[in-house]
Amino acid sequence: MNDLKFKNIIDLYNRLLPALKSKARELHKVGLKYIHEEDIWNYLKEYKWERAIDLDLARMVNDIFNIKNKDIEEYMQELMKEYRRKITDE
């Protein structure tokens, strides 16, 4: 079998986008409407794939579908703690 090659990280993201969208829809159905494809990608990239060895497309898709809702929800809650809302003066 030929190994798939990606030109850059955006190319890989786009290849995984259907799985990311599917997982986001699943999360939306259980009330986590604020979680988007990019959030799932960033979580996995930072916590699951950063130190992975021999990571292939099938494993990445499997990780997307098997991420625990609680894990991604806690990740997003931590990000929101760092977010500072600002008023505009215009």
Backbone as numpy.savetxt, mean C-alpha at the origin, in Angstrom:
# Nx Ny Nz CAx CAy CAz Cx Cy Cz
10.47 -19.91 -17.02 9.62 -18.72 -17.02 10.51 -17.47 -17.02
10.14 -16.50 -17.79 10.89 -15.25 -17.86 10.61 -14.39 -16.63
11.67 -13.79 -16.10 11.50 -12.86 -14.99 10.98 -11.54 -15.53
10.02 -10.97 -14.83 9.51 -9.65 -15.22 10.50 -8.60 -14.76
10.74 -7.64 -15.58 11.64 -6.53 -15.25 10.84 -5.23 -15.29
11.15 -4.37 -14.36 10.47 -3.09 -14.29 11.50 -1.98 -14.42
11.13 -0.95 -15.17 12.05 0.15 -15.44 12.33 0.96 -14.18
11.30 1.12 -13.36 11.44 1.92 -12.15 10.33 1.55 -11.17
10.34 2.19 -10.05 9.38 1.88 -8.98 7.95 2.23 -9.40
7.79 3.25 -10.21 6.45 3.65 -10.69 5.90 2.57 -11.62
6.74 2.00 -12.43 6.34 0.91 -13.32 5.85 -0.29 -12.50
6.57 -0.61 -11.44 6.15 -1.70 -10.56 4.83 -1.37 -9.86
4.71 -0.14 -9.36 3.47 0.29 -8.72 2.28 0.14 -9.67
2.45 0.59 -10.89 1.38 0.50 -11.87 1.00 -0.94 -12.18
1.98 -1.82 -12.17 1.71 -3.24 -12.40 0.89 -3.83 -11.25
1.14 -3.36 -10.04 0.43 -3.85 -8.85 -0.88 -3.10 -8.59
-1.13 -2.04 -9.32 -2.29 -1.19 -9.06 -3.63 -1.94 -9.05
-3.89 -2.89 -9.94 -5.18 -3.60 -9.83 -5.36 -4.31 -8.49
-4.32 -4.92 -7.98 -4.41 -5.58 -6.67 -4.57 -4.55 -5.56
-3.87 -3.44 -5.66 -3.99 -2.38 -4.65 -5.40 -1.80 -4.64
-5.97 -1.59 -5.83 -7.34 -1.07 -5.91 -8.34 -2.05 -5.32
-8.15 -3.31 -5.59 -9.04 -4.33 -5.06 -8.99 -4.36 -3.53
-7.80 -4.27 -2.98 -7.67 -4.26 -1.51 -8.28 -2.99 -0.93
-8.08 -1.87 -1.60 -8.67 -0.61 -1.12 -10.19 -0.71 -1.10
-10.79 -1.32 -2.13 -12.25 -1.50 -2.15 -12.70 -2.38 -0.99
-11.94 -3.42 -0.72 -12.26 -4.29 0.41 -12.23 -3.50 1.73
-11.23 -2.66 1.89 -11.13 -1.85 3.10 -12.28 -0.85 3.19
-12.67 -0.28 2.07 -13.78 0.67 2.05 -15.08 0.00 2.48
-15.26 -1.25 2.08 -16.49 -1.98 2.44 -16.62 -2.20 3.94
-15.50 -2.25 4.65 -15.55 -2.44 6.10 -15.42 -1.11 6.85
-15.58 0.00 6.13 -15.64 1.31 6.77 -14.33 2.07 6.79
-13.27 1.55 6.22 -11.98 2.24 6.21 -11.82 3.00 4.89
-12.73 3.93 4.67 -12.81 4.66 3.40 -11.66 5.64 3.19
-10.94 5.95 4.24 -9.84 6.91 4.14 -8.53 6.27 3.68
-8.51 4.96 3.54 -7.30 4.26 3.11 -7.34 4.07 1.60
-6.29 4.50 0.94 -6.22 4.45 -0.52 -5.09 3.52 -0.98
-5.03 3.31 -2.27 -4.03 2.41 -2.86 -2.62 2.81 -2.46
-2.36 4.11 -2.48 -1.03 4.60 -2.15 -0.65 4.28 -0.71
-1.63 4.30 0.18 -1.38 4.00 1.59 -0.98 2.54 1.77
-1.67 1.65 1.07 -1.35 0.22 1.14 0.05 -0.01 0.60
0.34 0.58 -0.55 1.67 0.48 -1.17 2.75 0.96 -0.20
2.56 2.15 0.36 3.57 2.73 1.25 3.79 1.87 2.49
2.71 1.37 3.06 2.84 0.51 4.24 3.67 -0.73 3.91
3.31 -1.42 2.85 4.04 -2.63 2.49 5.48 -2.34 2.10
5.69 -1.26 1.39 7.03 -0.88 0.97 7.91 -0.57 2.19
7.36 0.09 3.17 8.13 0.48 4.35 8.31 -0.65 5.36
7.30 -1.50 5.52 7.33 -2.47 6.61 7.48 -3.92 6.17
7.06 -4.26 5.00 7.06 -5.66 4.59 8.14 -5.94 3.55
8.29 -5.07 2.59 9.17 -5.34 1.45 10.56 -4.76 1.58
10.77 -3.88 2.52 12.05 -3.18 2.62 13.23 -4.14 2.75
13.07 -5.17 3.53 14.17 -6.12 3.76 13.93 -7.48 3.12
12.94 -7.56 2.26 12.59 -8.84 1.63 13.69 -9.29 0.66
13.88 -10.58 0.62 14.86 -11.19 -0.28 14.10 -12.01 -1.31
14.53 -11.93 -2.57 13.91 -12.68 -3.67 12.41 -12.38 -3.77
12.08 -11.13 -3.65 10.68 -10.70 -3.74 10.24 -10.73 -5.20
9.16 -11.43 -5.47 8.64 -11.47 -6.84 7.22 -10.92 -6.87
6.72 -10.73 -8.07 5.42 -10.12 -8.27 4.30 -10.92 -7.58
4.35 -12.23 -7.68 3.31 -13.06 -7.06 3.29 -12.89 -5.55
4.45 -12.82 -4.95 4.52 -12.63 -3.49 4.01 -11.26 -3.10
4.31 -10.26 -3.91 3.85 -8.91 -3.61 2.32 -8.85 -3.68
1.73 -9.47 -4.69 0.27 -9.50 -4.82 -0.32 -10.24 -3.62
0.30 -11.34 -3.24 -0.16 -12.09 -2.07 -0.12 -11.22 -0.81
0.96 -10.47 -0.64 1.07 -9.57 0.51 -0.03 -8.52 0.51
-0.34 -8.00 -0.66 -1.40 -6.98 -0.76 -2.73 -7.56 -0.29
-3.08 -8.73 -0.78 -4.37 -9.31 -0.43 -4.44 -9.84 0.99
-3.29 -10.13 1.58 -3.29 -10.73 2.92 -2.91 -9.77 4.04
-2.74 -8.50 3.70 -2.45 -7.52 4.75 -3.64 -7.46 5.70
-3.35 -7.43 6.98 -4.43 -7.36 7.97 -4.97 -5.94 8.01
-6.28 -5.84 8.01 -6.93 -4.53 8.05 -6.45 -3.73 9.25
-6.30 -4.40 10.38 -5.87 -3.72 11.60 -4.48 -3.11 11.43
-3.59 -3.82 10.74 -2.22 -3.32 10.56 -2.20 -2.05 9.72
-2.93 -2.04 8.63 -2.95 -0.85 7.77 -3.68 0.30 8.46
-4.71 -0.02 9.23 -5.43 1.01 9.96 -4.53 1.67 11.01
-3.77 0.87 11.75 -2.85 1.42 12.75 -1.75 2.25 12.10
-1.27 1.81 10.95 -0.26 2.56 10.20 -0.81 3.94 9.84
-2.02 3.98 9.33 -2.61 5.25 8.92 -2.87 6.15 10.13
-3.27 5.57 11.23 -3.50 6.37 12.44 -2.20 7.01 12.92
-1.10 6.27 12.82 0.20 6.83 13.19 0.58 7.98 12.26
0.33 7.81 10.97 0.62 8.89 10.03 -0.20 10.13 10.34
-1.45 9.93 10.70 -2.33 11.07 10.98 -1.90 11.82 12.24
-1.26 11.14 13.16 -0.75 11.82 14.36 0.31 12.84 14.00
1.07 12.55 12.93 2.13 13.45 12.49 1.61 14.57 11.60
0.42 14.42 11.07 -0.15 15.40 10.16 -0.62 16.62 10.94
-0.24 17.76 10.49 -0.64 19.01 11.14 -1.55 19.79 10.20
-2.73 20.05 10.66 -3.65 20.86 9.87 -3.29 22.33 10.03
-3.45 23.06 8.97 -3.12 24.48 8.99 -4.30 25.28 8.44
-4.45 26.45 8.97 -5.44 27.36 8.40 -4.73 28.21 7.36
-5.46 28.53 6.33 -4.86 29.39 5.31 -5.22 30.84 5.62
-4.35 31.71 5.28 -4.60 33.12 5.55 -4.93 33.89 4.28
-5.30 33.15 3.25 -5.66 33.83 1.99 -7.14 33.92 1.83
